[in-house]
Amino acid sequence: MIEHHFRTMPSPREKLYCYVDETGQDAAASAFVVVAVVSAGIQDALRQKLEQIERQAGTGHRKWHKSRSERRLRYLSLMLETQLLGGQIFFGTYRKPTPYFFPFVETVERAIRANAHEPYTARVIIDGIDRQKAAELTNALRDRGVTLDMVRGKKDESEPLIRLADMWAGCIRAAMLGRGAEREMLQRALAAGQIVNIKP
């Protein structure tokens, strides 16, 4: 009798990408707002869809503060209508003064854990972060048990998912300042489960 021995192959790791932007470093802001967009798998098709929405809305590659109000609200409205990343966009608000580092670590950790299925690994891309801060964040997230490839910086001009995070960060900050259209947009997104507040 011939016995066959089968070796169980390890499950492939799910690859997560987390795109992060923030607002609130300026002295006029009373809080930091950090937004993290989490997506799995190949990113090219998602980027193409986001760039199509940018063209429809007329925002192009512009950030929140460089876009006209009606265009940026149109962009966010189209995002909600398409349900492109429902439940994969997370934000946290942190009253100042608070260490700049902490809002990033907590928001990114919570966003990744909400989407991760073991085994996984994550790559975090943050707008404009330098190498030293990227290394510090990498170590801090690993210390918290997040399975991480690395944290790296990228300019929003070349990454539509960073621009998406920026648009929501701008909207949330405006809503906190009491602006009606932005507050309505945020409430609409929360009610539909399209965006998740990690600090309700």
Phi, psi and omega per residue, in radians:
M1 nan 2.248 -3.113
I2 -1.712 2.187 3.101
E3 -1.664 2.370 3.093
H4 -1.826 2.217 3.126
H5 -1.862 2.155 -3.116
F6 -1.894 2.244 3.079
R7 -1.586 2.197 3.129
T8 -1.249 2.131 3.133
M9 -1.369 2.400 3.107
P10 -1.129 2.518 3.115
S11 -1.171 2.446 3.107
P12 -1.140 2.521 3.137
R13 -1.301 2.348 2.998
E14 -1.236 2.350 -3.137
K15 -1.825 2.062 3.130
L16 -1.864 2.555 3.035
Y17 -2.116 2.358 -3.130
C18 -2.211 2.046 -3.080
Y19 -1.854 2.254 -2.943
V20 -2.282 2.416 2.978
D21 -2.518 2.884 -3.093
E22 -2.566 2.905 2.966
T23 -2.467 2.618 3.094
G24 2.227 0.044 3.124
Q25 -1.280 -0.396 -3.132
D26 -1.226 2.685 -3.070
A27 -1.117 -0.446 -3.102
A28 -1.281 -0.319 -3.074
A29 -1.438 2.428 3.100
S30 -1.640 -0.137 -3.098
A31 -2.655 2.693 2.924
F32 -1.524 2.439 2.974
V33 -2.096 2.116 3.123
V34 -2.040 2.269 3.133
V35 -2.084 2.317 3.116
A36 -2.186 2.200 3.110
V37 -1.894 2.131 -3.070
V38 -1.935 2.330 -3.139
S39 -2.529 2.553 -3.117
A40 -1.941 2.706 3.004
G41 1.386 -2.774 -3.111
I42 -1.218 2.317 -2.980
Q43 -1.705 -0.226 -2.989
D44 -1.060 -0.784 -3.121
A45 -1.107 -0.686 3.114
L46 -1.118 -0.768 3.104
R47 -1.032 -0.751 -3.138
Q48 -1.082 -0.706 3.120
K49 -1.163 -0.698 3.111
L50 -1.147 -0.695 3.112
E51 -1.170 -0.567 3.056
Q52 -1.133 -0.727 3.091
I53 -1.123 -0.689 3.092
E54 -1.055 -0.697 3.111
R55 -1.170 -0.757 3.136
Q56 -1.078 -0.716 -3.092
A57 -1.386 -0.346 -3.118
G58 1.463 0.212 3.140
T59 -1.452 -0.439 -3.061
G60 1.012 -2.420 -3.133
H61 -1.664 0.310 -3.082
R62 -1.381 2.573 3.049
K63 -1.398 3.031 -3.091
W64 -0.914 -0.908 -3.016
H65 -1.292 -0.168 3.113
K66 -1.808 0.015 -3.124
S67 -1.828 2.663 3.046
R68 -1.232 2.586 -3.063
S69 -0.959 -0.819 -3.082
E70 -1.164 -0.529 -3.127
R71 -1.308 -0.742 -3.137
R72 -1.219 -0.598 3.060
L73 -1.211 -0.611 3.054
R74 -1.117 -0.707 3.099
Y75 -1.015 -0.889 -3.114
L76 -1.156 -0.628 3.095
S77 -1.110 -0.742 3.091
L78 -1.118 -0.646 3.085
M79 -1.057 -0.743 -3.140
L80 -1.191 -0.678 -3.121
E81 -1.152 -0.684 -3.110
T82 -1.369 -0.334 -3.107
Q83 0.925 0.706 -3.019
L84 -1.183 -0.652 -3.093
L85 -2.333 0.767 -3.103
G86 -1.024 2.197 3.106
G87 1.336 0.111 -3.129
Q88 -1.995 0.168 3.110
I89 -2.004 2.166 -3.044
F90 -2.170 2.584 3.061
F91 -2.515 2.677 3.016
G92 -2.330 2.534 3.067
T93 -2.043 2.378 -3.013
Y94 -2.344 1.998 -3.131
R95 -1.135 2.372 3.084
K96 -1.500 2.654 0.029
P97 -1.413 2.409 3.020
T98 -2.615 2.584 3.136
P99 -0.995 2.324 -3.098
Y100 -0.974 -0.595 -3.046
F101 -1.174 -0.738 -2.994
F102 -1.037 -0.802 -3.134
P103 -0.996 -0.657 3.120
F104 -1.139 -0.843 -3.079
V105 -1.064 -0.847 -3.083
E106 -1.158 -0.802 -3.102
T107 -1.112 -0.801 -3.128
V108 -1.131 -0.782 3.130
E109 -1.028 -0.835 -3.111
R110 -1.131 -0.693 -3.134
A111 -1.134 -0.778 -3.136
I112 -1.154 -0.802 -3.119
R113 -1.085 -0.548 3.139
A114 -1.219 -0.373 -3.073
N115 -1.954 -0.254 -2.988
A116 -1.407 2.445 3.004
H117 -2.191 2.149 -3.106
E118 -1.133 2.495 -0.162
P119 -1.418 2.547 -3.128
Y120 -2.517 2.913 2.924
T121 -2.522 2.591 -3.051
A122 -2.161 2.560 3.009
R123 -2.107 2.208 -3.074
V124 -1.897 2.242 -3.128
I125 -2.104 2.086 -3.053
I126 -2.074 2.378 -3.105
D127 -1.068 2.088 2.934
G128 1.198 0.182 -3.091
I129 -1.290 2.510 3.127
D130 -1.515 2.999 -3.031
R131 -1.119 -0.671 -3.127
Q132 -1.122 -0.824 3.122
K133 -1.154 -0.624 3.103
A134 -1.085 -0.737 3.116
A135 -1.139 -0.704 3.128
E136 -1.122 -0.742 3.118
L137 -1.175 -0.677 3.080
T138 -0.996 -0.844 -3.128
N139 -1.131 -0.716 -3.116
A140 -1.142 -0.727 3.137
L141 -1.211 -0.677 3.072
R142 -1.122 -0.662 3.098
D143 -1.075 -0.492 3.113
R144 -1.525 0.068 3.066
G145 1.572 0.204 3.090
V146 -1.408 2.231 3.110
T147 -1.386 1.976 -2.882
L148 -2.308 2.325 2.924
D149 -1.246 -1.007 -3.111
M150 -3.066 2.901 2.924
V151 -1.921 2.355 3.084
R152 -2.494 2.815 3.124
G153 -1.664 2.675 3.064
K154 -2.707 2.511 3.128
K155 -1.379 2.455 -3.103
D156 -1.101 -0.446 -3.116
E157 -1.046 -0.440 -3.075
S158 -1.918 0.130 -3.073
E159 -2.460 1.823 -3.118
P160 -1.092 -0.442 3.119
L161 -1.305 -0.529 2.990
I162 -1.181 -0.716 3.125
R163 -1.107 -0.622 3.070
L164 -1.084 -0.809 3.100
A165 -1.054 -0.695 3.114
D166 -1.102 -0.728 -3.131
M167 -1.088 -0.757 3.117
W168 -1.209 -0.649 3.098
A169 -1.059 -0.757 3.104
G170 -1.111 -0.725 3.133
C171 -1.120 -0.772 -3.111
I172 -1.138 -0.736 3.100
R173 -1.073 -0.773 3.127
A174 -1.106 -0.676 3.107
A175 -1.111 -0.686 3.111
M176 -1.138 -0.470 3.103
L177 -1.450 -0.017 3.057
G178 1.599 0.251 3.132
R179 -1.328 2.194 -2.951
G180 -1.076 -0.833 -3.078
A181 -1.123 -0.718 -3.135
E182 -1.248 -0.657 3.097
R183 -1.110 -0.725 3.103
E184 -1.104 -0.722 3.129
M185 -1.100 -0.767 -3.141
L186 -1.127 -0.768 3.124
Q187 -1.089 -0.677 3.092
R188 -1.073 -0.767 -3.132
A189 -1.166 -0.734 3.115
L190 -1.126 -0.770 -3.119
A191 -1.106 -0.582 -3.127
A192 -1.488 -0.061 -3.111
G193 1.264 0.338 -3.120
Q194 -1.429 -0.390 3.130
I195 -2.429 2.567 -3.020
V196 -2.143 2.223 3.077
N197 -1.557 2.002 -3.104
I198 -1.384 -0.155 3.116
K199 -2.282 1.132 -3.079
P200 -1.191 nan nan
